[in-house]
Amino acid sequence: MVKTIVSAAFAALLVAGPVQAQDSVRDIVGGVARQYLQQEQDRAAYAQAQGANTLSAYQSYLRQFPNGMYAAQARDRVQRLGGAVVTPDQNRGDTASLSAQQRVNVQRKLNALGYGTNGTDGNFGPGTRRAIALWQRDRNYAQTGTLTAAQANEILRGTTGTASSSASASAASGPAQAEAVLSLSRQQRSAVQAGLTRRGFDTRGVDGIFGKGTRNAIAAWQRANDLTATGYLTGPQVERLTAR
């Protein structure tokens, strides 16, 4: 891997001037790094499917990596387990019915709701599929990682609070501002702290004040639930934490 990067970078230096070479080397290194990360995600996802060794686990892998390094093995296991094989064309699902801009908007909405997609480029890769599955889980939908037309419309319309608060949240420039739009009362904040404490995340007190202890607890809970660990809450996250 390192030899490949160095060789490509050296070739760039030979065929371009100093400024162009710097840009070329940066592009090469960045591209190789992204490819390596995707391969590692692919490998980890298949290892997880092998560990579970169930039909749904292999089908989940194929939804994330329809053309992955282990796609052929996964399809073979699906067939052996008596399931229907999902082809790459079938796996396009939601993306086939959404425009490029709509896909970008879906990713932006998911990120605003606290479901990190690892990018907003309109490409529904593993990060976006995982975010969709988590969003579906929190709404008691089947965790397919693929959106139905109704689900895509639900995300695009916005699902947090009232129409006015949704518009304000979209205009917010970061997690802190998005949480501020929720206008949580002290009682609601106390309920959030109590919910975190019940789940084993110490907030250093249940007083309705979101200090450093509470922010750390929120971030730890978000990480444990595969959410973007900002330390600030979205509307759906408040609902989850205050539900009994």
N, C-alpha and C positions, 0 to 999 in steps of 0.2 A: 504493500500500500504506500509506504513512504517513498520507496524507489520510484513508483509510478508518478507520484506528485513531483518529485525532484526532476525526473526526466522530462516531464511535460513543461515544467517551469523553465528548465534550461533551454528547451527548444524554443520557448516563447522569447527568451532573451536573444537568441540567435537571429530570429526573423523580424524583430521589431526594435524600435528605438527605445530609449530608457523609459519614457512616460508610458508608451504603449505596452512595454514589457511589464511594467508594474501592474497595469490594469489586467493584462493577460494572466499573470501569475495569480493575482487576487481571484480572478474568475475561475481559474483552474482549481486552485485550492478550495475555494468555496463549493464548486461543483462536486469535487471528489468527496468533500466532507459531507455534503447533503446525501450523496449516493451511499456513502458508508453508513450514515445514520439510518437511512431507509432500509439498508440490508440488515442492520442490527435489529431494527424494529420488526422486520419480516421474520428473522430468525427467532426472536423472543416470542412473537405471536404464535409461530408454529410449535415452539417448545411448550407453550401453554396449552395449545390444542392437544398435543401428544400427552401431556400430563393428565388432562381431563379424559381424553380418549372417548369422547362422546360425539354423537352425530351433530348436535348443536355447536359444539366447540369447533369442529372442522368446518362447518358451514360458516361460522363466524369468521374464521381465518380467511376463507375464500371471499367473503364480502369485503374484507379489508385489503386483501392482496390477491385479486383475481388472476393476476399474472405474476405472482410471487415466485420465489425460488423453490418453494415447496408445494406449489399449486397442484402439480400432477399427483404428488403423493397424497395430498389432502383430498382430491377428488376420488382417488382410488379408495381411500378410507371411507368416504361418504357412501360410495357405492357398496362397499363391503358391509356397511352398517345399515344398508337398506334405504338410504335417503336419496333425494333427487339432487343431481349435480347441478350447481349453478355455474353457467358459463360466463365469461367476461362480458358478453353482450347483455345477458340477462342481469348481470350485476350492476349495469349502469342505472337501472331503475329510475330513481328520482332525477338524476342528472340529465337523463334523456328528455325530461319534460320541463326542465328549468332553463331559462336563458343564462348566459354567462353572468350578467349583472345580478340576476336573482340569486345565483349561487353565492356570489360575493356578499350579497345582502343577508342571506341565511347565515353565513359564517360570522358576519359582523353582529347580527342579532344574538347568536349563540354565545359569542364572546362577551357581549354586554350582559347576558344573563348569568355569566360565570362559568360557561362551558368552553374551555380553551380549545381552539381548533388547530393551533400551530400554524396559523397563517390565514390570510383573507385574499387568496388569489383565484378563487372560483374553482379550484381543484379539490374535489372531495376525496382526499387521501385518508390514510389511517387516522390522523389527528381529528379530522372532521367527522369521520365515521364513529370514532369513539365518543366525541362530543354529542353527536346525535343520539347514540345509544344511551348515554347518561341522561340526556334531556328526556328521552322516551321513558326511561326507568322512573324518573321523578314524576311522571304523569300517568303511570300505570299502563303504558303502551308496551307492546311487544318490543324487546330490545333488539331490533334488526340492524340498526345502524343505517338504514335506508328509509327515506321519508316517503310517506304517501302524499298525494296532492293536498289532502286536508291538513296534514301535519306541517307541510311546507308553508301553507297559507297561514296557519296558526302562528308559526315562528315569524313570518314576515309581517303579520299584523301587530305583533308584540303581545306579550303575555304577562307583563308585570304591572299590577296596580290598575288604576283607572286610565282612561285614554289620555288625560292631561299629564299624569305622572309618567306614562310611557313615553310621551313626546319629550318631556323634560329629561328623562333618563337617557334617551337617545342623543340629546344635545349635550349631555354631560361628557366631560373630557377625560374621565378616569374613574376607577373604582370608588374612590372616596366621594366624589361628587355624585356618582350613581346611588351610593348608599344614602347620602344626604337628602336626595330627592324623595326617598321613602318616608322621611319625617317620622322616624320611630319615636314613640313616646318613651318615657323612662320606664313605664310598666312593661312595654314591649321589649325594651333592652334587657330588663331584668329577666323576662321570660326566655330570651335568647341565652343569657348567661346560665340560667338554670338548665336549659336544654343541653348546652355544652357540657356542663358539669355532670349531668346524668349520663352522658356518653363518654365520660372519662377524660374530658379536656378541661383542665383546671383554669378558671378565669381569674383566680385570686380574689374572689368575692362576687356576690350577687347583689349589686347596688345600683344597677341601671346606668353605670358610667363605663363607657368603653375605653378603658385605659390600656396600658401596654400589655398587662396580663390577658385581658380579653382579646386584644388584637392577635396576640400570639396563639391563643387558644383557637380563634377563628381560623387562622392560617393553618394550624395543625389539623383541624377538622377538615378543611378544604383539601389538604394534601391526602388525607386518609380516604377521602371520597372521590379522588381523581378529579378534583376541581382546581381551577387556577388559584394558587395560594396568594391572594392579595391581602388578606387580613380584614377585608371589607365585604359586606354582605350584599347579595342581590335579593329581590323580592322572594323568589322561589326558595332560596336558602333560608330566609327568615321563617317561611312557612314550614319547612322541614324541621328546623330546630325547635320551633315552638309547638309542633304537633306532639300529641301524647299517644 
